Amino acid sequence: MVEINSARLLEDLAALRRIGGQGTGVVREAFTATDLEGRRWLARRFAEAGLRPVWDPIGNLFGLPPTGRPAVLIGSHSDTQPEGGWLDGIYGVICGLEIARAAEEAGLKGIAVVSFADEEGTFEPLLGSRVWSGELPFSAVQDRTDRNGRRLRDVLTGMPELRAAEHVPPQLFKAYIEAHIEQGPILDDAGEAIGVVETIVGMQHVEVTIMGDQNHAGTTPMDRRHDAVMGFVAFAHAVDEAFRSEAAPLPCGPSGA
């Protein structure tokens, strides 16, 4: 029987909240001093839990069990938005760490933990997980820069941990689980504590040009105006209405929460 130590889990969450904490949130942008401080703290906690801390070439941090057999990988990310929530991402990492510790204490092995690098897009959205999975070539991101002009190649070269970086093949794992806080109202409105994600938001950027006629505002009659701003307003309203009519209510409750 695996017994989760909730006090220990909350203590770890509180400790990480203090690293980069500002007001009610946290500032740990990817590959900044606070982000690396937090993930180095995680590496120590992984080692204390009997997991081998491993950094891969893109800066992902894994905690690997010593068995060598296929493991279940649990994790998320510990970097934040410029002003992020203190549970966003890191709950999934600490959840994995606590499950690994509790399993070890129960005499069970086979739980690995990961903190993926730059989930929030300081250099590239989902950078660490996309490179690790093979979806994004490592070579394609080396010259990406962040909003402060830092080049990713230089940042990675400056990390002493990456001098001994190891590739961690996805084939080492038989499953991946990510626990995450719900950043919306659905579960709260339904009074549910947990939900299982079946789909997730997908983003697509489209550039639209609205054409209009420039003319004198005081002498052009309303029925002869072709204002690009008003065209955009009509377009935005039409898009909003179209998506509202297509949206189905999310299943929630004992049979679908």
Secondary structure, 3 states (H helix, E strand, C coil): CCCCCHHHHHHHHHHHHHCCEECCEECCCCCCHHHHHHHHHHHHHHHHCCCEEEECCCCCEEEECCCCCCEEEEEEECCCCCCEECCCCHHHHHHHHHHHHHHHHCCCCCEEEEEECCCECCCCECHHHHHHHCCCCHHHCCCCECCCCCEHHHHHHCCHHHHHCCCCCHHHEEEEECCCCCCCCHHHHHCCCCCCCCCCCCCCCCCCCCCCCCCCCCCCCHHHCCCHHHHHHHHHHHHHHHHHHHCCCCCCCCCCC
